[in-house]
Amino acid sequence: MKVKFYKFRALLVLVIIRMLGKIFFVEIPPILSVAALIKRDEKFLFLNYSYMKGYGLPGGLVSTNENLEQALEREVKEEAGLEIVTSTFFTSTTSIFYGLPTISIVFYVDVKGEEIASEEGALQWLKIEDVKGKMAYESAEIAVQKI
């Protein structure tokens, strides 16, 4: 229930920002997020979301006063219980999310520890071909297509 309320609240804020931008004819800057590609053998770690249909990569929005690496570390820990050892830039994607522009920075990530599921969703190790066309967010779908 906590995740669903959190996601609803975030979505409500995004809708309000979009409406205000249209009312005042203001261009809204892109929302910045990070995502992790965590690979083991020939499979990658995905979240099967609990609050929406589809898969996602561990990651999320960059918070105020965070750099990309800090946001990536926080999100991977929160969503998968894993600690980042190294991260390497893979790609950036742009998309529209509820009428707002987004930029997602995707990293290849080496991790340590045992994965622990969160309220975000069930963790699953899957091959790329198993999730193509099944990603919840357009930015994640674009990243998966680039692999």
N, C-alpha and C positions, 0 to 999 in steps of 0.2 A: 504494500500500500504506500509506503514511504516513497519509493521510486516513482510511482504513478503520480503522486501529488507533486513531487519535485519536477517531473517532466511537464505536467500540466501548467505549473506556475511559470516555468521557463518559456513554454509555448505562448502563454498569455502575454508575457512581457514582449516577446518577439512580434506578436500580432499588434500590440499597442504601438511599438516602435514603428512598424510598417505603416500603420494608420497615420501617426503623427508626421512621418516623412511625406506621405501623400498630401495631407492637409496643408503643410507648410512648404511644399515643393522643395524639400531638402533631400539630397542624395545621401542615403544611409551607407556608411562605410561597411565593408564586408565583416562578417563574423568570422573569427579565427579559431580553428580547431586543429588538433593533432590526432594522429592515429598510428598504431604500431602494427607492423607485420612481424609476427613472431613465428618462426619456422622450426619444425622438428621433423627430421627425415624429409618426406615429400609433402607434408601437411602443414597448414597454417592454423593458428588459434583464432577462432571466431566466437562471438557472442551470439547466441540465439535469443534475441531480446524477449523479455517478459512483458514489456509494455507496448509492443508493436510487432507487426508481422515482418519477419526477415532477419537477416544476419548483419552483424557489424563487426568492425575491428575494435579492439580495445583502444580507447581514446575518448576525447571530448573537448569541450571548449577551453580555451586559454583564459584563465582568470586574470583579473587586474593584478599588476605587479608580479606577474609570472613571465618567464621567458619560455620558449618552446620546449626546451629540455626539461624544465621544472614541471610544466604542464603534462608532458609525456610521462615522466616518472610518477607523478601523482595519479594520473588516470590509469596507468597500467597496474599500479598497486591497488587502487580502489576497485577496479573491475575484474582483475585476474589474480590479485594477491602476489604478484611477481615483482622482483626487483631488477631493474635494468642494469646490465653490465656495460654494454656498449650500444650506441645508436648511430645509424648512418642515414643521411637523407636519401630517400628513394624518389619521391615525386611530390608535386603539389597539384591540387585539383581545385577547380572553381565550379560552383553550382548555385542554384537558387533553392532556398529552404523557406517554405511558407512566404514566398515573395521577397525574401531578403537575400542579398548576395553573401556567399560564403567562400572562404578559402580554407582548404584542409591541407596540412603539411603531413606527409606520410613518411615514416622512418622504418627501415629494417632494424630490428631490435634483437639483441642477445640478452637473455634473462637468466636469473637463477632463482631457485626456490620451487615450491610446489604450487601449482595453480589452485586458487580457491574461488569458487563461484561467488558472485555478488547478487544483489537484488536486481541488477541490470539485466541478468539473463544467465542461461546455462552456457558454460564454456565447452566448445567442441573443436577437436582437431579434424580439419577437413581439407580435401584437395581443392585447389582453385576451381576446377571444372564443376565441382559439386555446389558451388555457391554463385557462380555466374548467373546473373539474372534474378538472384534471390536476395540481394543486399537491400537493407531497409533504407539507406540513405544514398542519394545519387553520387555524392563524392566518394563513398566507399566503393560503389559499383565501378566508377571510373578507375580507381586505384587497382581494383581486382582485374579489370580488363587490361591494364598496363603490365601486369606481371607476366 
